Amino acid sequence: MSDEQSRGPAVVTDLAKELTVIGPTRGDAIDWNASEAVYGRLFPADYRAFVALFGHGSIEEMVGIRTPAVTSEELHQNKVSPLAPHALADTTVNNWAAPVQAGEYRLEDLLIWGETTAADTFAWIAADSDPDRWPVAVYSRFELAWSVYPGGMAEFLLRLLRDGFEEWPISDTSLRGVTRPRFLHDQDEEAAWESGTNPWE
C-alpha cells in the first residue's frame, strides 16, 4: 500500500470530525468495479472512503460532491465526468493561474468531482497511473483560471473547512465563517424540499 493510499482514509477520518451529517442517509454503496469499467481507471482511496462515509451531497449547500457513474448512460447525469466537449473547445477554459501549468496539465485529463454554488469546478488531474497521486484542480469563476493543489480531494476539503489556504481557492467566501459545517446527502435534501421543509434551516 502506498503512502497516499494509507493516508487517504485517515484524512477522511479527520474530515468526519469537522463535518456533521445532518440527514439520515450515510454514504453511498458504489460498485467500484463497474465504475472502473466506465472510466477505465480506479478512483483515489480517499475519494472512495469519502463516498462510503458521506456519499453524493453538499456541504452547507455551497460545495457539491459527486459520485461516479456505474453505467455509461449515467456519465453526464451530475456524476463524476470529464470536461464536456464545448468546454474543451473553449480557449478561455484552458487558463491556469500559474502560467507554467498551462504546458504541464491538459484539460483532457480532468475529471470533475464537485462544484460550488458560485459555479466553481473541482476536478482531479487524472494523468498519473496511480489515482492516489492525482492533484486537485479548481476552476474559480471569479479568477477564470485553474489552480492546482496537491494532496487529493479529502485533504483539499479538510483544508477548505479549516480555512487552511493562504489564498481562498473558491469564489464564495461564505464557508469561511461556518464553525460547524454540515453535510447533507442529495437524497435527504430532495425529500425535505418535496415535503415543504428547508433542510438547511
PyMOL commands that set and color helices and strands:
alter all, ss='L'
color gray80, all
select helices_A, chain A and resi 3-18+32-39+45-53+72-74+85-88+101-104+107-109+131-133+153-161+174-177+186-194
alter helices_A, ss='H'
color red, helices_A
select strands_A, chain A and resi 20-21+57-59+63-65+81-82+110-116+121-125+136-140+145-149+182-185
alter strands_A, ss='S'
color yellow, strands_A
deselect
rebuild
show_as cartoon
